[in-house]
């Protein structure tokens, strides 16, 4: 019942605040963004959200696709960042995936869901684009920060099946339905390197992962529980840079997670790390539990002077108690004398 009420409230919030005026820094995008396909092919498109550096708790990703060229087979939210799902449908050229997570929500580039399509016989260009009623709501204030103009589109070219023996173009390998695409197996470049991989613990069960590449690349991170071989979660960035920084959300026990980092340059060359354990990327200081300050006889500072505890007890506290005791006895004697005279 609670789950139903939460999902209902997510829908109400999405429609109520879809047009709220606020800083629109979040975007929705598809992965992959382009591909050449043949009629009859089956492929998967992953719907992603980038929160624009803000903490959000609800996403409504509504998009269109040409129903004469693509047939939606199923929608899957396995591996979605959203803990509660309100909608997960696609038919007749309309796709709708929405849901949310309790406070504090989530941030960064995250998976919303995935849609599996079958390519129909109609040739031409099939474009997927998000509609204006989509929304990304902040955890604080339920403000819609989605920028539709900045959100991505996906374009797929549907070409005829060759009949003259000409080899057809090799499409990108789509991610498995309901899961996360595995790190690409494209040839790696010996000229590209990944270095200085670090992790930093952030508030609200988040971890900042950073690294450097020898050349400008687009970054990808595939991660999941270390006891499993596959990676159910992934985040990516379309910006070419040599210094990368991603936020991993909902990381309660870093020691339980493994990851791989991938960098891809403009020529399609890539570099990939080995399988890394997240907890091994923290500094020694971060992994050590914080210790309560020790008082002992080290003392404390007052007005720039260090007062040791033993000196404080001997020269301040003890004489003070003696003075109070003498004052109390004098007060009792004066009170008794006044009572006798009366």
N, C-alpha and C positions, 0 to 999 in steps of 0.2 A: 504493500500500500504506500509506504514512504517513497519507494522508488518511482511508482506511478505519479505521485504528487510532484516529485522533483522534476520528472520529465515534462509534466504538464506545465509546471512553472517556467521551465526553460523555454517552451514554445510561446507562452504568454509574454515572457521577457523579450524574446526575439522580435515578435511583432510589435510590442509596445515601444521598444527602443530602437527599432531598425532605422529610424530617421533622426535619431538624436544628434545634435550638433556637438562634436567633440573633435579632438585631434585624431585624424584618420591615418594611423601609422601601420595598421595591420593589413595583411594581404592574404589572399587565397591563390593557390596555384596547383597545376597538374604535373604529374611525372609519369611517363615522359611527356615532353612538350611537342615532339614531332616524330613521325615515323612513316615509312612507306609500307603499305599493306596490300594484300591480295584478297579478293573475294573468298569468303569461307574461313579466313584466318580468325583466330580467337586471341585476344590480347587483354591486358589489364591496365587500367589507368588509376593511379593513386592520387587522392585528393589531399592536399597539404594546407596547413595554415602557418603563417609567420605572424606572431603577435606584436611585432614591432617594438620589442623590448618591454612591453607592459604585461602585467599579470591579468589573464582573462579566465572566465569560468564557463563560457558558453559559445558555441559556434553553430551557425546555420549556413551550410554550404549548398546553395541552390544553383544549378547550372543547366544549360541546354545542350543538346546534341542532335544532329540530323537523323531523324528516325528512318529516313529512306536509305541511309547508308550504314547505320550502325544499329544493332539490336542489343539492348542491355540484357545480359543473362542473369547476373546476380550482383547484389551489393553486399559487401562484407566490411564489418567494423572491427574485426579481430586485429589487435595491435593498435587500435585507436587510442589517442591520448585522452579521449572523453570516457569517463567512468560510467556515465549514464547516456543511453541513446534514446532519442525521441523519434527520429525518422531515419529510415535507411531504405529508400525506394528509388527505382529508375525504370521508367517506361514511357512510351509515346513521346520521346524527345525531351523529357524532363527528368532531372536527377535531384534528389533531396536527401541530404545527410545532415542531421542536427543532433545536438546533445550538449552535455556539459560535465563539469566536475565540481565538487564542493570546494569551498574556500580552503586554501588560497588559490585554487585553480592551477594554471600552468602557464609557461611562457616559452618563447623560442620557436623554432620551426618544428612542427609536429605533424604526425599522421592523423587525418580526420577519418578516412575510410578509403575503400577501393571499389571500383566497378569493373566487372568483366564484360567485355563486348564481343559480339560476333560481327564480322564485316559482311555486309550484304552485297548484292550484285551491282548496285548502282556505283558507277565510277565517279571520280572527282575528288573534291576536298571536303573532308569532314572536320568541322571546327567545334570544339567544346569551349564554352565561355560561361562565366558566372553572371547571375542575374542580380538586379538592383535590390531585391528583397533579401539577399544574403546579409549576414551580420556576424560580427565578432564582438562580444560584450566583455567589458572590463569587470574584474572581480570587485573593484571598489566603484560603486555608483552605477553599475550596469549600463555604461555608455557604449554606444556602437562606434568602434574605432576602425571599421573596415573601409578601405579605399578600393572601390570597384575599379576605377580607372587604372590603378596601379596593379591590380590583380592580374594573374596570368591567364593566357588562353593556350589551348593545345590544338595543333593542326596535323591532321593525318591525310596523307595522299593515298587514295585507293586506285591502284593501277591494274590494268588487265593482266591476267596470267599469260606469260609468254608461251607462244606455240611454236617458235622457230628454233628451239633449243638454246636460246640465249639465257644464261643464268639470271635468275631474278635477284634483285638487291636483297642483301641480308638484313632483315629488320632487327631492331634492338630486342634483346630477350626480355619479355615482359615479366614483372614480378609475379610470383605465384599468388593465386587468389587467396585473399584473406591474410596475406603475409607481407613481409618486407622483401624487396629485391636484394639478392645477395650481392656482395661486392663484385664489380665488373671483372671479367677475366680478360679484358683488353690487354695487348702487349704493354708491359711496363717500360718506362724510359729510364736508362741508366743515368741520364742527366738530371733527373728530378730526385730530390731527397726530402724526407720529412725529418725534422729534428725538434729538439726542445719541447717534447710533449709533456704537458703538465696538467694537473687537475687541482681545483680549489673548491673546498666545501663552501657552499652558500646557504643562507637561511632557507627555510621552508622546503627542506629535503631536495635541494637542487645542487648541481655540481657544474662549475665552469671548466670546460675542457679547452685547452689552447695548445697550438703548435705552430711551427714555421715550416715553409717549403722553400726550396732553393730557387724556384721560379714562381711566377704568378699562376695560381691554380684555383679552381673551384673546389671547395671542401665538401666532403661527405663523411658521416660517421654512422657506422652500423654497430648496434650494441644490443645486448640481451643478457640473460642469466648465464653464468659461466658453465653451469653443468650441462647446458645444451649447445649443440654445434651451430645451429642457425641463429640469426639475429632478427627478432620480431620487431625491433624499432630502428628507425633511421631518420637522420636529419640531414639537410643539404643546404648549400648556399650558392646562389648563382653569381656571386661577386668574385672576380679575379683578384687575388691578393696573395701576398707572401706570409702574412700573419693572420692566423685564423683563431676564432674564439666562438664556441658553441655552448649553449646552456642545456644540460640534461636534467629533465624534471622527474619528480617522483622517485628519486634515488634514496631509498631508506637505508640500505646496507651496501655501500660501495664495494665491499669485498665480494659480493655476490654477482658482480657484473663483469663481463668481458666485452671487448670492443675491437674494431678495426677502423683505421682512418685511411681515407682515399683522397688523393688529389688529382685533378684532371686539368691539363692545360688547354690552350686554344686549338692545338693540333690534334687533340684527342689522346695524347700520351698520358699515361697515368702512373702514379706511384702509390704503393699501398704498404701499410705497416703489417707486421705479424700480429697475431692475436695477442692483445694486451689485457691485463687485469687492471680494472679501474683503480683499485686501492693501491696498486703499486706505483701510481703516477702522482700520489700526494707527497708533499715534503714531510720530513720526519716530524717537524714541529706540529703540522696539522693533524697527524695521526696520534700524537700523544694527548691523553686526556688532560683537560685543564685542571690545575691544582689550586686549591684554595690557598690564599696567602698565609704564610706561617708567621705567627706573632712571636712565640718563644721569648727570647731576651734581645731580639734584634731591634725592638722599639718601634717608634712611629715618629713622624715629623710633625712639628707644630711651629709655624712661623719660620720655617727654614732650619730649625734646630731639631736634632734627633734626641728623643727622650727614651731611654731604655726602661723596660717594664720594671726591672728590679729597683732602679733608682726612683721611678715614679711611686712604687709601693712604699719604699722606705722614707722618702723625703716629702712626699705630698699626701698620699692617701692616709698613711698611718698617723702623722701629726694632725691631719684634719679630723680623723676619728677621735683622737684624744681631746681636741678642742671642743668638739661637739659633745662629748661625754661630760667634760667639766662644765660646759654651759648648761647642760641638762640638770646636773646635780645642783648648781647654783640656783637655777630656776626653782627647783623643788624646795630648797632650803628657804628661799625668799617667800615662797608661797606658804610654807608651813609657819614661818615667823609671822606673816601677816594674819594668818588664821588664829594664832595664839593671842596676839594683841587684841583681836576683835573679841 
